[in-house]
Amino acid sequence: MRKKQSTTTIGGPTARRAVGVALAAGFLTLAVAAPQPALALTAAPTATTAKSAPATESVTVTTPGTATPAATATTVPSPVGTWSVTTQESDHPASTGTLFFYADHTLRLEAHPGPDGKPVFIGTGEWHSGYGGTLHYEFTHPLPGTRTGTAYVELDGVLTSSTGFSACGLTKRVYDDGGTETVTIVMTGTKTA
């Protein structure tokens, strides 16, 4: 003899789609032996995203489509630390330096090591991270040499891994004699600490 199936309606079309999606994804299980925690089904699972993450913490992002307590998570990389950088401005040979991204969103650049190993100039500024490992930072530094002044640098980049980034932007040089010029700049970095 054939058993009769229940035809109880769970809710409107949205609720039925949510149950269908959960069933198709294999998230709905029946408690046969041991009780299971309650499982909330929604039409669009919520995900925590961070537009700007605190530098001292890792941000965990719940993967959309997961509805179990042991959800897959991704850690958003942070630039906080010490980086060995190579900089190429359009009218100068490549140079090296050390870039420090601090947890309070400030930064320090020590560049152009002199004969004594000390940096020829030190730049200071601030940084902000964004969605997907994007990075924006800007800083100023004195212009060494015979034509003195100040360089205003603004770069946009991306963390290519937890130990690498690349960025490009513009440097506006404002000279003490009243002259100005703007050049392109490309910077790549490797995290050292």
C-alpha positions in Angstrom: 0.0 0.0 0.0 1.3 3.4 -1.0 2.0 6.1 1.7 0.4 9.4 1.5 2.8 12.4 1.2 2.3 15.6 3.2 1.5 18.7 1.1 1.9 21.4 3.8 3.0 24.8 2.4 6.0 26.3 4.2 5.4 29.9 3.1 5.2 32.1 0.0 7.3 31.7 -3.1 10.4 33.2 -1.5 10.3 30.7 1.4 9.8 27.8 -1.0 12.7 28.9 -3.1 14.9 29.1 0.0 14.0 25.6 1.0 14.6 24.4 -2.6 18.0 26.1 -2.6 18.9 24.6 0.7 17.7 21.1 -0.4 19.6 21.4 -3.6 22.8 22.5 -1.8 22.5 19.6 0.7 22.1 21.8 3.7 18.9 20.5 5.1 19.3 17.3 7.2 16.8 15.3 9.2 17.5 14.7 12.8 17.1 11.0 13.2 19.2 10.0 16.3 20.6 13.2 17.9 19.0 16.6 18.0 20.7 19.2 15.8 20.8 23.0 16.3 18.1 25.0 14.6 19.0 25.9 11.0 17.6 29.2 9.7 17.0 29.3 6.0 16.9 32.6 4.1 16.4 33.5 0.5 19.8 35.4 0.5 22.4 34.2 3.1 24.0 37.1 4.8 27.7 37.6 4.5 30.0 39.9 6.6 32.2 42.1 4.4 34.6 44.8 5.4 35.2 47.9 3.3 38.0 48.9 5.6 39.5 46.5 8.1 41.3 47.4 11.3 45.0 46.8 10.6 45.6 44.8 13.7 42.8 42.2 13.2 42.0 39.7 10.6 38.5 40.1 9.2 36.6 36.9 8.5 34.2 36.9 5.6 31.5 34.2 5.5 31.3 32.7 2.0 27.8 33.4 0.5 25.7 30.3 0.2 26.8 28.6 3.4 24.3 28.0 6.2 26.2 25.7 8.5 28.0 26.7 11.7 31.4 25.6 10.2 31.2 28.0 7.3 34.1 28.5 4.9 36.0 31.8 5.6 38.5 34.0 3.9 41.0 36.3 5.7 41.3 39.8 4.3 45.1 40.6 4.0 46.4 43.6 5.8 49.4 45.7 4.8 50.6 46.3 8.4 54.2 45.5 8.7 57.6 46.3 7.1 58.1 46.1 3.3 61.1 46.2 1.1 60.0 48.4 -1.8 61.2 49.2 -5.3 60.1 52.5 -6.8 60.2 53.6 -10.4 59.4 57.2 -11.3 59.1 57.9 -15.0 62.2 60.2 -15.1 64.5 58.4 -12.6 66.1 55.0 -12.4 64.5 52.5 -10.0 65.3 53.0 -6.3 64.8 50.9 -3.2 63.6 51.6 0.3 61.7 50.4 3.3 58.0 51.1 3.7 56.3 50.7 7.1 52.5 50.4 7.2 51.4 51.0 10.9 48.3 49.7 12.5 47.0 53.3 13.1 46.9 53.8 9.3 50.0 56.0 9.2 53.1 55.1 7.1 56.8 55.9 6.9 59.0 55.5 3.9 62.8 55.4 4.2 64.3 55.6 0.7 67.5 56.1 -1.3 70.1 54.6 1.0 73.2 56.8 1.1 76.8 55.7 1.3 76.5 55.2 5.0 73.4 53.0 4.5 71.0 55.5 6.1 68.1 56.8 4.0 68.6 60.1 2.1 65.0 61.1 2.8 62.1 60.0 5.0 58.5 60.3 3.9 55.4 60.2 6.1 51.7 59.7 5.3 48.7 57.5 5.7 47.1 54.5 4.1 43.6 52.9 3.7 42.7 49.4 2.6 39.5 48.5 0.7 37.6 45.6 -0.6 39.5 42.7 -2.1 42.9 43.7 -0.9 42.9 47.1 -2.6 45.2 49.7 -1.0 45.4 53.5 -1.2 48.2 55.4 0.3 49.7 58.9 0.1 52.8 60.5 1.6 55.1 63.5 1.3 58.9 63.5 1.4 61.6 66.1 0.9 63.2 66.3 -2.5 66.9 65.8 -2.0 69.6 67.1 -4.4 70.4 70.5 -5.9 66.7 71.4 -6.6 65.0 71.1 -3.2 61.3 71.0 -2.5 58.6 68.6 -1.5 57.1 65.5 -3.3 53.4 64.7 -2.8 52.9 61.1 -3.7 49.5 59.3 -4.1 49.3 55.6 -5.1 46.5 53.0 -5.6 47.4 49.3 -5.5 46.5 45.8 -4.5 47.9 43.3 -2.1 48.8 40.5 -4.5 49.3 38.1 -1.6 50.0 38.3 2.2 53.6 39.2 1.4 53.4 41.2 -1.9 51.8 44.3 -3.3 52.0 46.5 -6.4 50.8 50.1 -6.8 50.9 53.0 -9.2 50.1 56.6 -9.1 51.5 60.1 -9.4 54.2 62.2 -7.7 53.7 66.0 -7.7 57.0 67.8 -7.1 56.8 71.3 -5.7 60.1 73.0 -5.8 61.4 75.7 -3.5 62.1 77.9 -6.6 58.4 77.9 -7.5 58.5 75.2 -10.2 56.2 72.1 -10.3 56.0 68.9 -12.2 54.0 65.7 -12.1 55.5 62.3 -12.9 54.1 58.7 -12.8 55.3 56.3 -10.1 55.1 52.5 -9.8 55.9 50.8 -6.5 56.2 47.1 -5.7 56.8 45.6 -2.3 57.7 42.4 -0.5 56.9 42.0 3.2 59.9 41.4 5.4 58.4 41.6 8.8 
